[in-house]
């Protein structure tokens, strides 16, 4: 079992002063994560999503963190692969350079981008993102390995070229894929790619997705694997605030999750995130938003009969308040459920826009002092047994 954390660089009400401050705070969090025994950090790639994600150049952030650390692995979660976001050659070059500078600590998660705000900024059509992502994903490990690379397809042509530099990990960095929809878990398993389960839905949903993933792994052939080796690993997102004071952790966590939901919703037609902090019941507010979304999507009469697939497609899982907000014992109990559901790695989401820096740092300390050692002892006891 491994433990990591992911960075969006969310900022509530960014100003010229707070934007650089939050990004520097993310670096401080990453350095502390290494000290506290975390295995990995991840950084997203988003563009033009004011407040929701200011992590638009993750390769720069990850390079800076790599220079300040020595052990912790660094990962893209994810690098957007439609060609106008990142041309396949540039994606291969930058990741190889980052692998060299981090001395072989890079993991490469890929995806297609999230919103119209981003896609239209780059002139990318929705009808092309999936095909371009899959094409580039298949090209990446070949560009990392082939002395002379050449590629011809209906989507893109690359004449014979030396793609340099080459990564130092042999044969290449592990590959991961952003997975929210069921078919992407199946695709990842069928092609030997690690699955990044990035939803808020929780352990029951992870168990269902894990079954899809493992079934696809069991039925694939060796020739189906993209790259030189299979990376059969499921990484589960775990929103968390972990403090000694359970009530305080839940208060901060519910408000952070509400900001997360509202800040992405604004780029899908919703209003800007609310500016209040704790003068409302944020748990109740999340549940009220869930009810409103249910009624808007399905009508009040149909709510009781909607399927789990309809819940997922409408984004309702983002309102799930049953997360790892609490004291270390609460976090351990929730993580045990994720592990039972099939997670190989727990990806903590701590950096939500309204969460104070000290609460994030203290959560990292609590996880490092209590949560990670608990599972290390459990693993050691299992090995002995």
C-alpha positions in Angstrom: 0.0 0.0 0.0 1.3 3.4 -1.0 0.2 6.9 0.0 0.3 10.1 -2.1 -1.3 13.5 -2.4 -2.5 15.5 -5.4 -2.2 19.2 -6.2 -4.7 21.4 -8.1 -3.4 24.7 -6.7 -6.9 25.8 -5.9 -7.3 29.4 -4.8 -10.3 31.0 -3.2 -10.5 34.6 -4.5 -7.0 34.8 -6.0 -5.1 38.0 -6.0 -1.7 39.0 -7.3 -0.4 38.2 -3.7 -2.3 35.0 -3.0 -1.7 33.2 -6.3 2.1 32.9 -5.9 1.7 32.3 -2.2 -0.6 29.2 -2.7 1.8 27.8 -5.3 4.7 28.2 -2.9 2.6 26.6 -0.2 2.1 23.6 -2.4 5.8 23.2 -2.7 6.1 23.4 1.1 3.4 20.7 1.4 5.2 18.4 -1.1 8.5 18.7 0.8 6.8 17.9 4.1 5.1 14.9 2.5 8.5 13.4 1.7 9.6 14.0 5.3 6.5 12.3 6.6 6.9 9.2 4.6 4.5 9.7 1.6 5.5 7.7 -1.5 4.4 10.1 -4.2 3.0 13.5 -5.2 0.8 14.2 -8.2 0.0 17.4 -10.1 -2.9 18.1 -12.4 -2.8 20.0 -15.6 -5.7 22.5 -16.1 -5.9 25.7 -18.0 -8.0 28.9 -17.6 -10.0 27.4 -14.7 -9.8 30.5 -12.4 -10.0 29.4 -8.7 -10.5 25.7 -9.4 -7.0 24.9 -10.6 -4.0 27.2 -11.2 -1.7 24.3 -11.9 -1.3 25.0 -15.6 2.4 24.1 -15.8 2.8 20.9 -13.8 6.1 19.9 -15.4 7.6 23.1 -13.9 6.1 22.5 -10.5 7.2 18.9 -10.4 10.7 19.8 -11.5 11.0 22.4 -8.7 9.7 19.8 -6.2 12.2 17.2 -7.5 15.0 19.6 -6.9 13.9 20.1 -3.3 13.4 16.4 -2.5 15.4 13.2 -2.9 13.1 10.2 -2.4 9.4 10.9 -3.1 8.2 10.1 -6.5 6.6 12.8 -8.7 3.7 12.3 -11.1 1.5 13.9 -13.7 -2.1 13.3 -12.8 -2.6 14.1 -15.6 -0.8 15.4 -18.6 -3.4 16.4 -21.2 -2.6 14.6 -24.5 -4.8 16.1 -27.2 -2.2 17.4 -29.7 -2.9 21.1 -29.3 -2.4 20.8 -25.5 0.8 18.9 -25.8 2.2 17.6 -29.1 3.3 14.0 -28.6 6.9 14.8 -29.2 6.9 17.6 -26.6 5.1 15.3 -24.2 7.9 12.7 -24.6 10.7 15.2 -24.4 9.5 17.0 -21.3 8.7 13.8 -19.4 12.1 12.3 -20.3 13.9 15.5 -19.1 11.9 15.4 -15.9 12.7 11.8 -15.3 16.4 12.6 -15.7 16.4 15.6 -13.4 14.4 13.6 -10.7 16.8 10.7 -11.0 14.2 8.3 -12.2 11.3 9.3 -9.9 8.7 10.1 -12.5 5.2 8.6 -13.0 3.3 9.7 -16.1 -0.5 9.9 -15.9 -2.4 11.0 -19.0 -5.8 12.3 -19.8 -7.8 14.3 -22.3 -8.7 17.6 -20.5 -11.9 18.4 -18.7 -14.0 21.4 -19.7 -15.1 23.5 -22.7 -13.2 26.5 -21.1 -10.0 24.6 -21.6 -10.7 22.8 -24.9 -11.9 25.9 -26.7 -8.9 27.9 -25.5 -6.7 25.5 -27.4 -9.1 25.0 -30.3 -9.7 21.4 -29.5 -13.0 19.8 -30.5 -14.7 17.4 -28.2 -15.0 14.9 -31.0 -11.3 14.5 -31.3 -9.9 14.5 -27.7 -10.4 10.8 -27.0 -8.8 9.6 -30.2 -5.9 12.0 -29.9 -5.3 11.0 -26.3 -5.2 7.3 -27.2 -3.0 7.9 -30.2 -0.5 9.9 -28.1 -0.6 7.4 -25.3 0.4 4.6 -27.7 3.2 6.8 -29.1 4.8 7.8 -25.8 6.6 4.6 -24.8 7.9 4.1 -28.3 9.3 7.6 -28.4 11.0 7.0 -25.0 12.6 3.8 -26.3 13.1 3.8 -30.0 16.5 5.2 -31.2 14.7 6.4 -34.4 11.0 7.1 -34.0 8.5 7.2 -36.9 4.7 7.2 -36.9 2.1 7.4 -39.5 -1.7 7.4 -38.9 -4.9 9.2 -39.9 -4.5 11.5 -37.0 -0.8 12.5 -37.0 2.4 11.8 -38.9 6.0 12.0 -37.5 8.9 11.5 -39.9 11.9 9.5 -38.7 13.4 11.4 -35.9 15.5 11.0 -32.8 13.3 11.9 -29.8 15.7 13.1 -27.1 16.5 12.9 -24.3 15.6 9.4 -23.2 14.2 8.7 -19.6 16.6 7.1 -17.1 14.0 4.6 -15.9 14.5 1.3 -17.7 12.6 0.7 -19.9 10.5 3.8 -19.2 8.4 5.6 -16.6 5.2 3.8 -15.4 2.0 4.9 -17.2 -1.3 5.8 -15.7 -4.7 6.9 -17.1 -7.3 9.2 -15.6 -10.4 7.1 -15.1 -13.8 8.4 -14.1 -16.1 6.5 -16.5 -16.4 2.7 -16.3 -15.1 2.1 -19.8 -11.8 3.8 -19.0 -11.1 1.4 -16.2 -11.7 -1.4 -18.6 -9.4 0.2 -21.2 -6.7 0.8 -18.6 -6.8 -2.8 -17.4 -6.9 -4.2 -20.9 -3.8 -2.3 -21.9 -1.7 -2.6 -18.7 -2.0 1.0 -17.6 -2.4 2.2 -14.0 -5.9 3.5 -13.2 -6.3 6.9 -11.5 -9.7 6.8 -9.9 -10.3 10.5 -9.5 -13.9 10.6 -8.3 -15.4 11.4 -4.9 -17.9 8.5 -4.8 -16.1 6.5 -2.2 -15.3 2.8 -1.4 -18.4 1.2 -2.9 -17.8 2.9 -6.2 -14.1 2.0 -6.0 -15.0 -1.7 -5.5 -17.2 -1.6 -8.7 -14.5 0.1 -10.7 -11.8 -2.3 -9.3 -13.8 -5.3 -10.6 -14.0 -3.8 -14.0 -10.2 -3.1 -13.9 -9.2 -6.5 -12.6 -11.5 -8.4 -15.0 -9.9 -6.5 -17.9 -6.4 -7.4 -16.6 -7.4 -11.0 -16.3 -8.6 -11.2 -19.9 -5.9 -9.3 -21.7 -3.1 -10.8 -23.8 0.6 -9.8 -23.6 0.3 -8.1 -27.0 -2.4 -5.7 -25.6 -0.1 -4.0 -23.2 0.9 -0.4 -24.1 4.5 0.0 -23.4 7.2 -2.4 -22.3 5.5 -3.6 -19.1 2.1 -3.7 -17.4 1.5 -1.3 -14.5 -1.5 -3.0 -12.8 -2.2 -0.5 -10.1 -5.4 1.3 -9.0 -5.0 4.7 -7.3 -8.0 5.9 -5.3 -8.7 9.6 -4.6 -9.2 10.2 -0.9 -10.4 13.8 0.1 -9.1 14.3 3.6 -8.5 16.6 6.5 -6.9 14.8 9.4 -6.5 16.6 12.7 -6.6 15.6 16.4 -10.0 17.5 16.7 -12.5 15.5 14.6 -15.1 18.4 14.6 -12.6 20.9 13.4 -11.4 18.5 10.7 -14.9 17.9 9.4 -15.7 21.6 9.5 -12.7 22.5 7.4 -13.1 19.4 5.1 -16.8 20.1 4.3 -16.0 23.7 3.5 -13.1 22.7 1.3 -15.2 20.1 -0.6 -18.0 22.7 -1.1 -15.4 25.1 -2.6 -14.1 22.2 -4.8 -17.6 21.5 -6.1 -18.6 25.2 -6.6 -15.3 26.2 -8.3 -15.6 23.5 -11.0 -19.3 24.0 -11.4 -18.8 27.6 -12.4 -17.1 26.4 -15.5 -20.1 24.2 -16.3 -22.7 27.0 -16.1 -22.9 27.5 -12.3 -22.3 30.7 -10.3 -18.9 31.6 -8.9 -17.9 29.9 -5.6 -19.5 31.4 -2.5 -17.3 33.5 -0.3 -18.6 32.5 3.1 -16.5 30.2 5.2 -18.0 28.7 8.3 -21.1 30.9 8.9 -23.2 28.2 7.2 -23.5 24.5 7.7 -21.3 23.3 4.8 -22.3 19.7 5.2 -25.9 20.6 4.9 -25.0 22.9 2.0 -23.4 20.1 0.1 -26.4 17.8 0.6 -28.7 20.6 -0.5 -26.7 21.1 -3.7 -26.9 17.3 -4.2 -30.7 17.4 -3.9 -30.9 20.4 -6.3 -28.8 18.6 -8.8 -30.9 15.5 -8.5 -34.1 17.5 -9.2 -32.5 19.4 -12.1 -31.3 16.3 -13.8 -34.0 13.8 -13.1 -37.1 15.6 -11.7 -38.4 15.2 -8.2 -40.6 12.2 -9.1 -37.7 10.1 -10.5 -35.1 10.6 -7.8 -35.8 7.4 -6.0 -35.4 5.3 -9.1 -32.3 6.7 -10.7 -29.5 4.3 -11.4 -25.9 4.5 -10.1 -24.8 5.2 -13.7 -27.1 8.2 -13.8 -25.7 9.4 -10.5 -22.2 9.2 -11.9 -22.9 10.8 -15.2 -24.5 13.8 -13.4 -21.5 14.4 -11.2 -23.5 13.8 -8.0 -20.6 11.9 -6.4 -18.8 15.2 -5.8 -21.4 16.0 -3.1 -20.6 12.8 -1.1 -19.6 14.0 2.3 -18.4 10.6 3.6 -14.7 11.2 3.2 -11.6 11.1 5.4 -12.4 14.2 7.4 -11.7 13.5 11.1 -9.0 12.3 13.4 -6.4 9.7 12.5 -8.6 6.8 13.6 -11.4 8.1 11.4 -9.0 8.4 8.4 -7.6 4.9 9.1 -11.1 3.4 9.1 -12.0 5.1 5.8 -8.8 4.1 4.2 -9.3 0.5 5.3 -12.5 0.5 3.3 -10.7 1.8 0.2 -8.1 -0.9 0.5 -10.8 -3.6 0.9 -12.4 -2.1 -2.2 -9.2 -2.8 -4.2 -7.1 0.4 -4.0 -3.3 -0.1 -4.3 -2.5 3.6 -3.5 -4.4 6.2 -1.5 -4.2 9.7 -3.2 -5.0 12.3 -0.6 -6.7 15.5 -1.7 -5.9 18.0 1.0 -5.3 21.2 -1.0 -8.9 22.5 -1.5 -9.2 26.2 -2.0 -10.5 27.3 1.4 -8.4 24.9 3.5 -5.8 26.9 5.5 -2.2 26.1 5.0 -1.6 25.1 8.6 -4.5 22.6 8.4 -3.0 21.0 5.3 0.5 20.8 7.0 -1.0 19.4 10.1 -3.0 16.8 8.1 0.3 15.7 6.4 1.9 15.3 9.8 -1.0 13.4 11.3 -1.0 11.1 8.2 2.7 10.6 8.5 2.8 10.0 12.2 -0.3 7.8 12.6 -1.9 6.7 9.3 1.0 5.5 7.3 2.7 3.7 10.2 -0.6 1.9 11.0 -0.7 0.4 7.5 3.1 -0.3 7.5 2.6 -2.3 10.7 -0.4 -4.1 9.2 1.6 -5.0 6.1 4.5 -6.2 8.2 2.2 -8.4 10.3 0.6 -9.9 7.2 4.0 -10.7 5.8 5.1 -12.5 9.0 1.8 -14.3 9.2 
